[in-house]
């Protein structure tokens, strides 16, 4: 997958059905002109993916992904979708290990690893999310938690596959809380992630985008992007408003 940095990823979570997505795109596409110097990805709910893809048929500058896949290829897993199905539906990217998958649905690091492997197997790019809870941060455990999630999540991929991954650092304490890591906070953890990626794949690690996510807004996007090793942003709530999202994508 070829893409330019910075990367702007909008995670709609369980919001925006097909009707709302079409209304969103009416406004966003008018406000956001095609650009080749950045990558924009939308992660709608699975049932909205087809509607978004249809609207973006003539906007190759905007990519689409899904928010989750199951770790198995197929089978009796009612309510789930596999990487095979996601690829067939036109997804190019998949969020893996988002904090809500980990802490609301109990997804483990090993499950994230299986999902990353399936995503790569089917030609898509995993966006592996890592991040610590507030109590882990206050106990000085940020680096340990983040590195364990990262290394385990990538453990079923060979070096070439790791080079195709996007990593997103999303401190759990900053997601949807209005609390945002300062640019210096983000840079410190991103440097730790970059060093770990260098250990895994060598010089090619510099090409792996590391995104920051956690209460990103149009007001703080530029400052976060200016921080060391921040290659883009994973945005939740602010990506639901088309003008706010357009402003972030222009940062």
N, C-alpha and C positions, 0 to 999 in steps of 0.2 A: 504494500500500500504506500503510495507516494503522497506526501502531504507536506505543507509548509508550516513553519512555526512563525508566530505563536498559534496555538490551538485553542479554540473557544468551543467548549462542549456544554450544551444546555440540557440538563436532566429535568424533564417535566414531571417525573415521578408519577403519582396516580392522579394526574390532572390532564385536561385537554382531550376531550373526545374528538371524533372526526369533525363535527360541526364547529367546535371551538377552535380546533387546529386550523381549519380553513380561514376562519375570521382572523386568527393570529397572523397567518401567512399573507393575507391581503395587506396588512399593515407593514409587517416586517420586510417583505420582499420589495415593497416600494421604498422603504427607508434604507435598505442595505444593498448597495450596488455590488456586483461581482468584483472580487479582488483575488489576485494570485499570490499575495504576500502573507496569507494566513489561511488557516483551515477552520471552518465552522461546521460543527456537528450537532444535530438535534437528536435527542433520545426521547421520543414520544412513548406513551404506553403502547403495548403490543397491538391492541385493537385499533390504534390510530396510525400505525406505521404505513399501511397501504395508502391512506388518504394523504399523508405527508409526502410520501414518495411520488404520488401522482402529481401533486402540486409542484414538486421540485424537478420534474422531468426535464425542464429546460434550464435548470440552474445547477450545472455540474459543480459549481463552487461550494455548494452546501451538501454535506454528507448526512446520512441517517444511520442510526444504530438502535439497538434494543437495550433495555435496562437490565436484562438477566437472561440466562439460559440454564437448562439443567445439565448436569455433568454426564448424563448418559445419552447415547445416540438416539434411542427411541424406546418405547415400551409403555407399561401400565403406570403412567405418572400423570393422573388426571389433573388438569389445570396448568401443567408445565409446557414449556416449549424447548426444543433442543437446538443446538447450534446448527444442525442440518436444516431444520425448519427456518431458523432465523436467516441463514444464508439464502435459502430458496425464496424467502420473502423480500430479499433485497437489502438486508442490513449489511453494512460494511464494518461496523464497530459494535462492540458489546461491553457494557459495564460489567465488571466482575468484582465481587467483594465490597460493594458499596456498604457504608457503615450501617445502613438500615437492613441490608441483607444479613450482615453479621450480627447486629445487636437486637433487631426485631424478630428476624426469622431464624437466628441461630446458625447461620452458615459458618463453617469452620475454614481455617486456612487451607486444609487439605482439599476441601470441596472447591475452594477457589482455584486451587492448582489444577484440579480435574477440568474445571470449566475453561480455564485459560488454554489448556491443551486442546480441548474440543473446538474452541473458537479458532485457534490457529490452524487446526486440521482442516477446517472448512473455509479457510482463506480469508477470514476476517481478522480484525485487529482488536485484541483485548485491551480495555482500559482498566488496569488493575488498581483498585482503590486501597489505600492504606492510611491508618491514622489512629491516634490514641484517644482514650477517654480523659476527662478532666482529672480524675483521681490518679490515673497513670502518669499524667504530666506532672502533677504536684508531687508525686513520689519519685520523680526523676527517671521514669521509665519510658519516656518517649522514644528514644533511640532503640531500645531493646524491642519494644512492641512493633515499631514500624519495620525494623529490619527482619523480624521473624515473619511478619505478614508478607513482606516483599520476597524474601528468599524462599519461603514455602510456596507462595503463589506462583513463583517462576520455576519451581523445582522439577516440573515435568516437561520443560521445554529445553531444546538444545540451544546452542549459542545463536544460531541464525534466527531461530524463532524468538528468542529474547529480544533481539534487535528490532523486532516488529511490534513490540509492545509499547503502549503508552502507560505511564504510571501517574496516578493522581494522589497527592497528599491531601487528605481531608481530615483535619483534627475534629474528632467527634464533638468536642465541646464548642466548636464554632459553627456547627451546621444548624441553620435555622434558628439560631439563638440571638442573632444580632452581634455576637462577639466574633471578632475576626482576628486571626493571628496577624501581628504586625508584619510588614515586609521583612524585617530582620528575623522574626520568628520563623516565617516561611522559608527564608533563605537558609537558615541554619539546618532545618530538617531536609530541605532539598539537597544541600551539599552532602549530607549523610547518605541519602538515597543515591546520589550520583556516584559517590565513592564505592558503594556496594555494587552498582551496575558495572563500574569499571573493573571491579574484582571478578565479576561474572563473565564479561564479554570483551574486556580490553577497550581499545580506542573507540570502537563502535558505540560505546555507551554514550558518547557525547551527542549522538544523533537521536537518542531516545527522549521524547518529550516528557517532562515532568510538570504536571499541572498542579495548581493550587485550587482547593475547593473549601468553602466554608464561609457563608454570609458574604459572598462577593456581590458588590453592587456597582452601578455605573460610577459612583463617587470614589470607590477605592480601587477600581480595576487597574488603572494606569500605574498607581503606586505599587501594587502587587506585581504587575508585569515587569516593573523596573528592578525588582529584587533579583539577586544573584541566583541563577539556576532555575528561575521560574519561567517555564516555556509556554505557559498558557493557563487557562482558567476552567474549572469545572463548576458550573453555575446551576443553582437550584431555583429558588423562588424568583430571583430577578430575571430568569429566562422565560418566565410565564407572561411577562409584559413585553409586547413587541418593540416598543420604543426603548425601553430599558435594555432589552437584549441587543437591539441595534447599536445603542451607545456603547455597550460593553464590547461588542464585536469590532467597533471602530477604535478601541483604545490602543 
